[in-house]
Amino acid sequence: MKKVKVAVVGAGVRGTYAYAPYIFENQEVCEIVAVAETKKGRRDLFSKKYNLKEENVFESAEELFEKEKIADAIIIATNDDRHFNLAKLALEKGYHVLLEKPMANSLDGLVHIKELAEKYTDKVFMTCHVLRYTEFFKKLKEIIDSKELGALVSIQHNENIGYFHFAHSYVRGNWRNSSDTGPLMLTKSCHDLDILLYLTGSKCRKIASFGSLKHFNSDNFKLTMSESCYRCSEEENCPYSCKKIYLENERMMNNAVHINPTKENLDTILKKGPYGRCVYRCDNNVVDNMVSIIEFENDVTATFNLSAFTKECTRTIKLMFTHGEVGGNFKENEIRIKKFGDIKEEVLKLGKNDLSHGGGDKNLIKHFIDLIINEKIDNSINESIESHIMAFASEYSRVSEQVIYIDEFLKDAIDMTSEIEDTLF
């Protein structure tokens, strides 16, 4: 059996803890052979953790791509703004590519991703839409396709971000400002939109969205507060205190704050670093709440609620059919089926969920490796592109206060990209 060699570009939380572990634990079929990471601490941690040879540890992706091809596949888990360029370099070099979402943080970048997918049809080219690979959403899809509850009519889907997670990633963290990354709907929820496409089995026809940055802004900063949680007189009663979020809880996101997140190390870096800032005095601009109304081409409708203001960090969903309804909680890994006319409801407990997106991270990597071993091509990249287009259309709808038709929106994006390139070149 062929052994797949994998190089990882970007040794942050996702690159180090979400994808690499499966490869390391299944060395009979795959192995990590190289890493490229600009930050020395993370680079050294990754190379030691996965036993890499010194000559295969690179300070930049460009340095890696200057070398002769040293692996079969590349996992790209860098900052969002680099995804398209690195995917292009990897495909040109002959690598199979697994690209962290979002694939691109601009519409023109997304158009070029589409062109890459059409050009390199001999390569496995996927994005990390991990929800499709979870037992939870696979079971929902199975229920829909069985038609036992009749035809699917509508979906209510909720992305409950969790107040602590939102404060970490979208107020203090890397995805706080759309000019550096992208709108919240893209960076947080392009794979929620992908799941809606997956469940409905249809393309999106139109979308309308509403939302704002309601709470995490300077309007809510009081004179009794400080720009640092460590100097704030309100800290003890503030749920967004960095001390409460990081020091009182052991969470995966603590690895983003410090490569060795002991309480002592976290305490030291929070006092002077960005994750210790007051949530009302950051340079964030992405919305903290958003609601979208969606119509698909098969006439199924959906509402999608994206909110920072939840205690739990999970997804909840309700599917409404002509002969019943289904409710589910992703974190609990539980699905409840209520068939019209039946007194009792059926409760499906799918087993203990894990922290890696309900097992989706591992299942995604397994699928990626299996495709390469069996020399099969996955075309899910095209549906992934559609979810990203929906995300950009959703943000445009929110800002412009218009209902956006997806086909027209994509056509305009392609035409605009062509016009810009004609002008430049």
N, C-alpha and C positions, 0 to 999 in steps of 0.2 A: 504494500500500500504506500502511496506517495505521502511523504511527510511535508506539510506546508510550512514554509518559513515566513515569519511575519516580522515586519519592522513597525515600530510605533513612533509616530511624530506627535509630540505633545505629551509630556509626562505629568499632567495635572491629575485631578481627582478622577476624571473619566478614563483617561489613558492608563493610569496606574492601577485603579481599584475596580473599575467596571468591566473592562475588556481583557486586560492582560492575565488576570487570575485563571480564567478558563483555559487559555492557551498553555499556561505554565503547568496546570493540573492534568493536561491531556497530551503529554509530550510524545506519546506513541504515534500521534497523528499530526501534531503541530508543535512549533517551538518559536519563541521570541529570539530573534537573532540581532536586533539592533534597536537603538532609540535615538531620537533627535529632540533635544530640549534646550532652550536658551538659558534657563535658570540652573545654575550649577548644583544647588542643593537638591532639587527635584531630579536632575539628571543623575547625580551620584546615587540617590536613593533608589531610583528605578534600576540602574545597572547592577547595583548590589543585590537588590531584591530578586532580580531575574537572571543573575549570574551571566552577565554579558561580557564578551571579550572587549578589552580596552579599545581596539581598533574599530569596533562597531558602535562606539558611543560618540555621538556627534553634537556639537554645540548649536547647530542650526539645521533646518530641513534642507536648505540649499547645499550645505556641505555633504549631506547624505546623498542627494540627487546628483552631485558631481561625480560620485563613485560609480563604478560599474554596478549593474543590478545585483544586489546581494540577498534578495528575498523574493518570495512569490507574491506577497501582498503587503499593502501598507494600510495601517489604521491611522487616520488623521483625526486627532483630538486636540487641536490647537484652539486659539481664540477664533471666534466666528469670522472675523474679517479676512482671515487667511485661507479659509476652506477652499474657495474656488481655485485660487492660484496653485495651491499645493496639490489639489486633485488633478489639475491639468498637468503639472510636472510629473506626477506619479503615473498617470495614464500614458503620457508620452514616453516614459521610461520603460513601459511594459508591465507595470504592476497591476494586480487586482486591487481594488480600492474599497475600503469601508470608511465612509465619511460621516463624522459626527454631525448631528443636526444643530442648527439649521445649515443646509448645504451652502447657502450664500446669504449675506445680510443686506443684499441690494437686489432690486428687480433685474438690472442688467446682468449682474452676476448669475442670477437664476436662469436667465435666458441662455447664457453661455454654458451653464451646467447642462441644460437641455441639449445644446449642440454637442457637448462632449459625450453624452449618453447615446446620441445618434451616431457619433463617429466611431466610438470604441465598443462596438457591439460584441467583440470577441473577449471582452474582459468582464469579470464580475465587478459591478459598480453599484454599490448599495449605500443607503444612508441609515443612520441608527434610529429608525422608528421602532423602538423596542416593544411598544405596547402590543403590536401584532403577534408577538412571539410569547405572550403570556397565556397561561391556562385560562385565566379569567375572561379575556376578550375572545379567545378561541371558542370557549363554551357559549358565549353570547351569540357569536356568529353561527354556531351550530344550531342554536335554538331558532334563530331567524330563518336559516335555510331549510329547517325541517318543516316549516309551515304549520306546525302543530297548533299554534295560536293564531293562525290565519296570516294575513298580510301585515307587514310592518307599516305603520301609519306615521309615527312620530317618535322622536328621541329627545329626552332632556338629559344633557350631559353637563356635569359640574367638575371643574378643576379647582379643588379646594387647596390652594397653594400652601396655606398654613402661615400664620403671622410671623413666625420665627424664620421660616424659609424665605419668605418674601423680603424680610428685613435684611437677611444675609445676602441673597443673590441680586435683588432688584432695587435695593435702597443703598446699601453699603458696597455691594460687590460688583463683579465684572459686567453684569447685564443691566446696570442701573440707568444708563443713558443711551437713548436710541441712536444718537449721532456716532457713538463708538461701536455699537453692536447692531441693534435693530429694535423694532417695536415688540412689546411684550407678547403679543399674539404669535409672533414668529419665534422668538427665542425660547419661550416657555411652552407654547401649545401647538406648534406645527404638527406634533405627533398626536395631539388630541383631534385635530382636524383630519389627520390621516386615519385615525380610528373611525371617525364618522364616515369617511369614504369607504373604509373596509366593511363596516357593518351594514351600510345602506346598499353597497354593491353598485353605486351609481356615482356619476360625476356631479359636481355642484353646478347649479344653474345660476343662483344669485345669493347675495349675502348683504345684510345690513347690520351695523354694529354701533354700540353706544358705550361710552365709558369716560373716565377721567382720572386724574391724579388727585384724589379727594382728600387724603389724610397725610401722606408723607411729604409735606412741604413746609416751607418756612412760616406759613400762616399759623401753624400749630406749635411754633416755638415760643415758649414763655420766657420772660425776663428772669425767672427763677431757675431756668435750665442752663446747662453748659454745653458747649460744642463737643465735649468729651464726657462719656458716661462716668468716668472716674472722678470728675470734678462737679458732677451734677447733684443738686439738692433734691431733685425729683427721681433720682435713679432707683431708689428702693421701691417705689410704687409703679415703676414703668415696666410693662411687659416686654418692651423692646430693648431693655438694658443689655448691653453686650455681656455683662457678667452673668445674667440669667440665661442667655441664649447659649453661650459657649462654655462657661466655667461650671455651670450646674448640670450640664447634660453632655453625654458622650454621643456625638452625632458624626456621621460621615463628613459633613460639611466642615467640621473642625480641621480636617486635613487640608482644606483650602486656605485656612488662616495660618497654619504652621505645619511644616513637614513632619514634625515630631510633636503632636498636639498634647503634651502633658499640661497639667493645670499651671505649672510654673512657666512653661514656655508661652502658653496662651495669655497668661496674665501679663507677661512682659511685653508681648507684641501688641496686645489690645490697648495698652496705655499710650502707644505712640503710632499705631497703624490705622488704616482706614476702617477696619472692622470694629473699632472702639468709638467711632463717631456717633453723635446724636442723629437719630433717623430723621429729624426735622431740619438738619443742617448739612445735608449731603447734596451733591450735584446731580441727583437722579431726576429723570423726567418721564419715565415710562408710567403708564397708567397703573393704578392699584386695584381697579375693578373694571370689568368689561363684560357686556352681554351681546351675543350675536344671534341673529335669526337667519336660518339657512334653509334654502329650498334646493332639493336635488332634482336631477333630470327625470327620475322615476316618480316624482311627486311626493316622496317622503320629505317631511319637514323636521327641523331640529332647532333647539335652542342650546346655546353653549354659554355657560356662565363661568367666567374666570375671575377669581377673587382672592385678594390677600387676607381677607378678614374672616378666617376660619381657624379654629383651634387645632384641628387635625390636618395633617398633610396627606390627602388622599384624593381619589376620584370616586364620584358617585354617579349612577346612571339609572335612568328609567326608560324602558322601551314600551311603547303602546301599540298593540296589535288590534286587529278587528275582532279577535276572540279571546283577548287576555292582555295581561301586562306583566312585565318583568322588571324587577329592581335589583340593583347590585351595588356593593361597596368593595372597591378594589383593595383597600388596605386589609379589610376583614376577609377578603377572598370568598365572599358569600354572595349567592344569587338567590332571589326569591321569585317564584313563578306563581302567578295567580291566574288561573283559567276561569273565564266567565262561566257561571253555573255550578262551579265546584266550591264547596264550603271551605275545604282545607287548601292551604297554600303549600307548594313544594319548596323546600329549602335545600339548596345545594351548597355544602361546605366543601370547598375545593382544597382544603389542607392549609397548613401554615404558610403564610406568605413570607417572602424574604425581602431584604432591603434593596435588592438589585432590580427595581421595577418589576416586582412580582415574578422574578426568574427570567424576565424578558432579556436582560443583558446577556446572560449566559446562553440562552436559547438562540439569540441573534448571532452571536459569535459562532456557535456550533453550526448554524445554518450556513453562514459565510464560509467556514472551513469546508463543510461537506460539499458545497457547490464547487469549490476549487478542486477538491480531491476527485470528484466525479465528473469534472469538466463540463459542468452545466452552467447556463447563464440565467441570471435572475433579472427580470425586467421591471421589478417593483420600483425602480428609480423614477419611472414615469409617473406613477401614482404619488410618489413622494414629492415630485415637482409640483403636482397639482395641489397638494396640501399647503405648500409654501406660497403658491399663487393665491390661494384662499386667504392666507394670513396677511399678505400684503394688501389684498382687496379689502379685507376686514378693517385694517388700519386706515386705508384710504376712505372707506365708508364712514368711519368714526369721525375723521377730520373734516370731510367734505359734507357730511350729513346727507349722503345719497345712498340709494340702493345700487349695488354694483353687480353687473352681469359679468360673470367670469370670462366667457369667451371674448367679449369685447375688451375687457381689461387686459387679457393676455395679448391680444392682437395689438392693442395700443402700446404695450410694453415692448413687444418685438419691433414694431415700427419705430418707436422712439430710440431703441438701442441701435438700430440700423442707421438712423439719421445722425446720431452722435458719432458713430464710427466713420460714416462717410465724411463728416465734417473734419474729424481728426486725422484721417488717413487718406 
